Amino acid sequence: MLFYNCFMKIQRNLYIITFLAILSYSGAILHPARALATPDYAKQTGFECGKCHEDAIGGGKLTPAGELFLSELKGKGQYRQLTTTQHTVRLFIGYFHLLAAIVWFGTIIYVHVLLKPAYASKGLPRGELRLGMLSMVVILVTGTLLTIARMPNLDSFYTTRFGILLSIKIVLFFVMLTSALITATYIGPRLRQKLKSPVAALISNEITQEQLSHFDGKEGRPAYISYKGMVYNVTNNRFWKNGAHMVKHAAGNDLTEALKTAPHDEDKILSMPQVGMLVTSGRKPIKPFYERLFYFFAYMNLALVFVIVFVISLWRWW
């Protein structure tokens, strides 16, 4: 309970901070002024940073060659000016953008590498689900603002190296966002339903021993038994009240051996409604579509995390 209360406080604070950041940035972006050059400009010219900046590692005061290149960028409409206030606001927005990405990517790596997707396939925990969705919302909002601040026009998305890498990153993000929405609205509810009702897990006439054990006739659940590899529904049989037969046999089990000592023959069981076949230990039951889709999204998102990090690495260090 303490952890949940702390999580809810953090969640509320992130909402407030993101809202304030949006307001501040929206006001600041309307008054452009000065901006610093980026490594992308060095890629365009083929020069070292010291060619355009007095500082050899870039940034700060421009050299005459840098002033000339800046004026050319302004003439082409490829230069977005930012004031000191805008730079400060952008810093904080970038901080929350990076923090949300760390939370989101860290959760994906933790769940899919350490816990394995089978952990989440038993039902998506609401706490992790809320944290993930909040992280994606923060990334979407802050990423949009950062893109507006950095990209002077639409042409920059496919004419500059940074713009192309940014476009790839945006596409990958929306692929992950779409899969997350599908998981939250379509897959998640079905995974939870599967836990509540074992019937929902059955998509064919193949039933495992584990699935059979859920059909014990207790607390309103159906009562199934298996005999010679077939599964029968004894729910409505008057001799199987609450999933028990003559206080000796319990539903949800294989009664093949038990019938050998019964005072009646197998016709009593064969007359029951047949619901499927018992899957042998060497075979695996068919997974429902939503569960197969969940595993596909799980490993796809894990792969996309590494791809996005690689794209960022190309931008910063290649």
C-alpha positions in Angstrom: 0.0 0.0 0.0 2.9 2.4 0.8 4.5 1.6 -2.5 1.2 2.2 -4.3 0.7 5.6 -2.6 4.2 6.7 -3.5 3.7 5.6 -7.1 0.4 7.6 -7.3 2.1 10.7 -5.9 5.0 10.4 -8.4 2.4 9.9 -11.2 0.5 13.1 -10.2 3.8 15.1 -10.0 4.8 14.0 -13.4 1.5 15.1 -14.8 1.9 18.5 -13.2 5.5 19.0 -14.3 4.7 18.0 -17.9 1.7 20.4 -18.0 3.9 23.3 -16.7 6.6 22.4 -19.1 4.2 22.5 -22.0 2.9 25.9 -20.9 6.3 27.3 -20.5 7.6 26.0 -23.7 4.6 27.1 -25.7 5.2 30.7 -24.5 8.9 30.6 -25.0 8.8 29.2 -28.5 6.9 32.2 -29.8 10.0 34.5 -29.3 13.0 33.1 -31.2 16.4 34.6 -31.0 19.9 32.9 -30.8 20.9 29.2 -31.1 24.0 27.0 -31.0 25.2 24.9 -33.8 25.1 21.2 -33.8 27.2 18.3 -35.0 24.8 17.9 -37.9 26.0 21.2 -39.4 29.6 19.8 -39.3 28.4 16.8 -41.2 26.9 19.0 -43.9 30.1 21.0 -44.4 32.7 18.3 -43.7 34.6 20.7 -41.5 35.7 20.2 -37.9 33.8 22.1 -35.2 36.8 24.5 -34.8 36.3 25.7 -38.3 33.1 27.6 -37.4 33.7 28.0 -33.6 36.5 29.6 -31.7 36.4 26.7 -29.3 37.8 23.6 -31.1 35.1 21.3 -29.6 32.3 23.5 -30.8 29.8 25.8 -29.2 30.2 29.4 -28.1 31.4 32.3 -30.3 31.6 31.8 -34.0 34.5 32.5 -36.3 34.1 34.5 -39.5 33.6 31.3 -41.4 30.9 30.3 -38.9 29.2 33.6 -39.2 29.1 33.2 -43.0 27.7 29.6 -42.8 25.1 30.8 -40.3 23.9 33.6 -42.6 23.6 31.0 -45.4 21.4 28.7 -43.2 19.2 31.6 -42.3 18.7 32.4 -46.0 17.7 28.8 -46.7 15.3 28.7 -43.8 17.3 25.9 -42.1 18.1 27.7 -38.9 15.8 27.9 -35.8 16.8 30.6 -33.3 16.3 30.1 -29.6 16.6 32.5 -26.7 18.5 31.7 -23.5 15.1 31.1 -21.8 14.0 28.8 -24.6 17.3 26.8 -24.2 16.6 26.5 -20.5 13.1 25.3 -21.0 14.2 22.9 -23.7 16.8 21.5 -21.3 14.1 20.6 -18.7 11.8 19.2 -21.4 14.7 17.1 -22.7 15.4 16.0 -19.2 11.9 14.6 -18.7 11.9 13.2 -22.2 15.1 11.2 -21.4 13.8 10.2 -17.9 10.5 8.9 -19.4 12.5 7.0 -22.1 14.7 5.4 -19.4 11.7 4.3 -17.4 9.9 2.9 -20.4 12.9 1.2 -22.0 14.1 0.0 -18.6 10.7 -1.6 -17.9 10.7 -3.4 -21.3 14.2 -4.8 -20.8 13.5 -5.8 -17.2 10.3 -7.6 -18.0 11.4 -9.2 -21.3 14.9 -10.2 -20.4 14.9 -10.9 -16.6 11.3 -11.8 -15.9 10.5 -13.1 -19.4 7.2 -12.3 -21.3 5.5 -15.3 -19.7 5.4 -13.2 -16.5 3.3 -10.5 -18.1 1.2 -13.0 -20.1 -0.4 -14.1 -16.9 -2.1 -10.6 -16.8 -0.6 -7.2 -17.2 0.0 -5.7 -13.7 -1.9 -2.4 -13.5 1.0 -0.6 -11.8 3.5 -1.4 -14.6 0.8 -0.7 -17.2 0.0 2.8 -15.8 3.7 3.6 -15.5 4.3 2.5 -19.1 1.4 4.5 -20.5 2.4 7.6 -18.5 6.0 7.3 -19.8 4.8 7.0 -23.4 2.5 10.1 -23.0 5.4 12.1 -21.6 7.7 10.9 -24.4 5.1 11.9 -27.0 4.5 15.4 -25.6 8.1 16.3 -24.8 9.3 14.7 -28.1 6.9 16.8 -30.1 8.1 20.0 -28.4 11.7 19.1 -28.9 11.1 18.4 -32.5 9.4 21.7 -33.0 12.4 23.4 -31.4 15.0 21.6 -33.5 13.4 21.2 -36.9 13.0 24.5 -38.8 10.9 23.1 -41.6 9.5 19.8 -43.0 12.2 19.5 -45.6 14.7 19.0 -42.8 13.2 15.6 -42.0 14.6 14.1 -45.2 17.3 16.5 -46.3 19.5 16.5 -43.2 21.2 13.6 -41.5 19.7 14.4 -38.1 16.2 14.8 -39.7 16.4 11.4 -41.3 17.5 9.7 -38.1 14.8 11.6 -36.2 12.2 10.4 -38.7 13.3 6.8 -38.2 13.1 7.2 -34.5 9.6 8.8 -34.7 8.3 5.9 -36.9 9.7 3.3 -34.5 8.2 5.1 -31.5 4.7 5.1 -33.1 5.0 1.4 -33.9 5.7 0.7 -30.3 3.0 3.1 -29.2 0.5 1.3 -31.4 1.4 -2.1 -30.1 1.1 -0.8 -26.5 -2.4 0.5 -27.2 -3.4 -2.8 -28.8 -2.0 -4.6 -25.8 -3.8 -2.3 -23.3 -7.2 -2.3 -25.1 -7.4 -5.8 -26.7 -4.8 -8.2 -25.3 -4.7 -7.1 -21.7 -8.4 -7.6 -21.0 -8.3 -11.1 -22.5 -5.3 -12.1 -20.5 -7.1 -11.1 -17.3 -10.2 -12.9 -18.4 -8.2 -16.0 -19.0 -7.1 -15.9 -15.4 -10.7 -15.4 -14.1 -12.3 -18.1 -16.3 -10.4 -21.2 -17.5 -13.1 -21.6 -20.2 -11.8 -18.4 -21.9 -8.4 -20.1 -22.4 -9.9 -22.9 -24.5 -9.7 -22.1 -28.2 -9.9 -25.7 -29.5 -10.8 -29.2 -28.2 -7.3 -29.7 -26.8 -7.1 -29.4 -23.0 -3.9 -29.7 -20.9 -3.8 -31.3 -17.5 -3.2 -27.9 -16.0 -6.3 -26.4 -17.7 -8.3 -29.4 -16.7 -7.5 -28.8 -13.0 -9.2 -25.4 -13.2 -12.5 -27.1 -14.0 -13.1 -28.3 -10.5 -16.8 -27.5 -10.2 -16.2 -25.1 -7.2 -17.3 -21.5 -6.8 -19.4 -21.7 -9.9 -16.8 -23.1 -12.2 -17.6 -25.9 -14.6 -16.8 -29.5 -13.6 -14.7 -31.5 -16.1 -13.2 -34.9 -15.9 -11.0 -36.9 -18.3 -11.3 -40.6 -19.2 -9.1 -42.4 -21.7 -7.8 -39.2 -23.2 -11.2 -37.5 -23.6 -12.6 -34.7 -21.5 -16.2 -34.8 -20.3 -18.5 -32.1 -18.8 -20.2 -33.4 -15.6 -21.3 -30.0 -14.3 -25.0 -30.7 -14.6 -24.9 -34.3 -13.4 -26.6 -34.8 -10.0 -23.9 -37.1 -8.8 -21.2 -34.4 -9.2 -22.5 -31.7 -6.9 -19.8 -29.0 -6.3 -17.3 -31.0 -8.3 -17.3 -34.1 -6.1 -18.5 -37.6 -6.8 -19.5 -39.8 -3.9 -17.0 -37.9 -1.7 -14.3 -39.9 -3.4 -13.5 -38.3 -6.7 -12.9 -34.7 -7.6 -13.5 -32.9 -10.8 -10.6 -31.5 -12.7 -8.7 -34.9 -12.7 -8.1 -37.9 -15.0 -10.3 -40.7 -13.7 -9.1 -43.4 -16.1 -7.5 -45.5 -13.4 -10.2 -44.7 -10.8 -13.0 -46.2 -13.0 -11.4 -49.6 -12.8 -12.6 -49.9 -9.2 -15.9 -48.2 -9.7 -19.2 -50.2 -9.2 -20.5 -49.1 -12.7 -19.1 -49.4 -16.2 -17.7 -46.7 -18.5 -21.1 -46.1 -20.1 -21.9 -43.7 -17.3 -19.0 -41.5 -18.3 -19.3 -41.9 -22.1 -22.9 -40.6 -21.8 -21.6 -37.3 -20.5 -21.1 -34.3 -22.9 -17.7 -34.5 -24.5 -15.8 -31.2 -24.6 -12.4 -32.1 -25.9 -9.2 -34.2 -25.7 -6.7 -34.3 -23.0 -3.3 -33.2 -24.3 -0.5 -35.5 -23.5 2.6 -34.3 -21.7 4.7 -34.3 -24.9 2.4 -31.9 -26.7 1.6 -28.3 -26.2 -1.9 -26.8 -26.6 -2.6 -24.2 -29.2 -2.2 -20.7 -27.8 -5.1 -18.2 -28.5 -4.4 -15.5 -31.1 -4.3 -12.7 -28.5 -1.6 -14.6 -26.6 0.5 -15.2 -29.7 0.1 -11.5 -30.6 1.2 -10.6 -27.1 4.5 -12.6 -27.4 5.1 -11.1 -30.9 4.7 -7.5 -29.6 6.8 -8.3 -26.5 9.9 -9.4 -28.5 9.3 -6.8 -31.2 9.3 -4.0 -28.7 12.5 -5.4 -27.1 14.2 -5.4 -30.5 12.9 -1.9 -31.3 14.4 -0.6 -28.0 17.9 -1.7 -29.2 17.2 -0.3 -32.7 16.2 3.1 -31.3 19.2 3.3 -29.0 21.4 2.4 -32.0 19.8 5.2 -34.0 20.6 7.7 -31.2 24.1 6.4 -31.1 24.5 7.0 -34.9 23.3 10.6 -34.4 25.6 11.4 -31.4 28.8 9.5 -32.2 29.0 8.4 -35.8 
